[in-house]
Amino acid sequence: MKQLDKAFNIIPVEVETTPENGCSPKKEQLTNITRPEKPDRLTKDDITKDYEYTRGNLYSIIEKGQEAIDGILELAQETETARSYEVAGQLIKSVSDATDKLMDLQKKLKDVEEESSKTTNVTNNALFVGSTAELAKMIKQENLKKE
């Protein structure tokens, strides 16, 4: 170490390795850190933002893909090489896949909206309070009504 100090012509400085006040943090202080709460479900606003963001990205991808297809087709016609036609075919397939994803996005949004708007009423533990004679009488009356 002293040789390096001489080689670089520097004066050694002692550096403290402990945090302020000379104490290292206690283990309890490190374990009591709480994480921010994450919502259990996405809100309608979150879903709308994600949908609009994804839709915008897909539109951008499709538009840029169309421009790339135009350019590669022009190049393919000029050079008449098999590779340029192969690339053009791959680009066309990619743009086609992006348009399919755009349609799938519409369907997924519709499904999410339907799912969030559904209200299901579930009755658990239905219970009849009364005697067996009253129950038999009630069943008999229901059967008479059906006939």
C-alpha atoms as one frame of an Amber mdcrd trajectory, in Angstrom:
protein
   0.000   0.000   0.000   2.819   2.396   0.883   4.480   1.662  -2.432   1.362
   2.791  -4.284   1.269   5.992  -2.258   4.877   6.690  -3.268   4.249   5.731
  -6.907   1.291   8.084  -7.244   2.814  10.701  -4.962  -0.237  10.919  -2.694
  -0.773  11.215   1.030  -2.891   8.383   2.485  -6.294   9.368   3.914  -8.176
   7.179   6.368 -11.781   6.495   5.331 -14.502   5.523   7.805 -16.564   2.515
   6.835 -19.429   3.026   9.285 -22.403   5.321   8.658 -23.030   8.584  10.464
 -22.574   8.652  14.238 -20.236   5.658  13.970 -23.036   3.102  14.322 -24.056
   0.472  11.881 -27.820   0.089  11.326 -29.612  -2.305  13.641 -31.170  -5.407
  12.187 -34.601  -4.394  13.555 -34.461  -1.144  11.641 -33.889  -3.021   8.413
 -36.751  -5.499   8.919 -39.378  -2.860   9.757 -39.317  -1.379   6.266 -42.785
  -1.467   4.726 -43.531  -1.752   1.046 -46.067   0.476  -0.641 -49.505  -1.043
  -1.001 -50.397  -2.500  -4.372 -54.035  -2.420  -5.352 -55.672  -5.852  -5.543
 -57.496  -5.010  -8.752 -56.847  -2.662 -11.596 -59.088   0.351 -11.691 -61.092
   1.258 -14.773 -58.761   4.234 -15.248 -55.698   1.929 -15.262 -57.323  -0.381
 -17.776 -58.225   2.550 -20.021 -54.692   3.983 -19.849 -53.128   0.616 -20.667
 -55.543   0.057 -23.529 -54.878   3.476 -25.065 -51.105   3.090 -24.650 -51.075
  -0.368 -26.227 -53.395   0.712 -29.011 -51.183   3.710 -29.818 -48.082   1.511
 -29.902 -49.744  -0.991 -32.212 -50.854   1.789 -34.562 -47.296   3.130 -34.631
 -45.865  -0.324 -35.321 -48.342  -0.901 -38.146 -47.631   2.487 -39.753 -43.855
   2.032 -39.563 -44.238  -1.489 -40.897 -46.228  -0.183 -43.870 -43.462   2.313
 -44.633 -40.833  -0.431 -44.342 -42.843  -2.693 -46.656 -43.074   0.056 -49.257
 -39.319   0.608 -49.073 -38.342  -3.055 -49.197 -40.728  -3.773 -52.089 -39.191
  -0.911 -54.036 -35.724  -2.281 -53.271 -36.801  -5.815 -54.184 -38.103  -4.641
 -57.561 -34.881  -2.762 -58.273 -32.451  -5.500 -57.210 -34.620  -8.509 -58.026
 -32.883 -10.583 -55.342 -34.574 -13.432 -53.539 -33.388 -12.162 -50.152 -35.101
  -8.778 -50.538 -38.372 -10.514 -51.462 -37.963 -12.806 -48.466 -37.514  -9.804
 -46.159 -40.561  -8.150 -47.729 -42.602 -11.275 -46.994 -41.412 -11.303 -43.378
 -42.329  -7.633 -42.978 -45.779  -8.226 -44.419 -46.301 -11.090 -41.971 -45.128
  -8.928 -39.053 -47.523  -6.116 -39.952 -50.314  -8.635 -40.371 -49.578 -10.032
 -36.893 -49.648  -6.510 -35.433 -53.078  -5.867 -36.952 -54.292  -9.173 -35.488
 -52.992  -8.080 -32.091 -54.908  -4.827 -32.467 -58.117  -6.758 -33.022 -57.334
  -9.075 -30.091 -56.816  -6.001 -27.929 -60.328  -4.817 -28.777 -61.750  -8.206
 -27.826 -59.778  -8.360 -24.568 -60.957  -4.888 -23.555 -64.547  -5.902 -24.242
 -64.088  -9.054 -22.136 -62.565  -7.073 -19.257 -65.388  -4.533 -19.344 -68.014
  -7.296 -19.353 -66.279  -9.061 -16.489 -66.105  -5.903 -14.392 -69.748  -5.042
 -15.054 -71.063  -8.478 -14.051 -72.633  -8.636 -10.623 -73.214 -12.057  -9.240
 -75.441 -12.707  -6.283 -74.537 -15.907  -4.529 -76.588 -17.147  -1.632 -74.683
 -19.516   0.562 -76.109 -21.436   3.472 -79.805 -20.981   2.640 -81.717 -22.011
   5.731 -85.336 -22.887   6.448 -86.480 -22.031   9.932 -89.517 -24.009  11.016
 -90.747 -27.480  11.811 -90.769 -30.442   9.444 -94.563 -30.246   9.322 -94.376
 -26.626   8.089 -91.758 -27.604   5.508 -93.892 -30.488   4.231 -96.910 -28.182
   4.016 -94.916 -25.567   2.067 -93.591 -28.184  -0.385 -97.090 -29.573  -0.882
 -98.428 -26.060  -1.678 -95.608 -25.492  -4.201 -96.397 -28.788  -5.903-100.100
 -27.849  -6.117 -99.216 -24.491  -7.693 -97.126 -26.182 -10.394 -99.990 -28.496
 -11.432
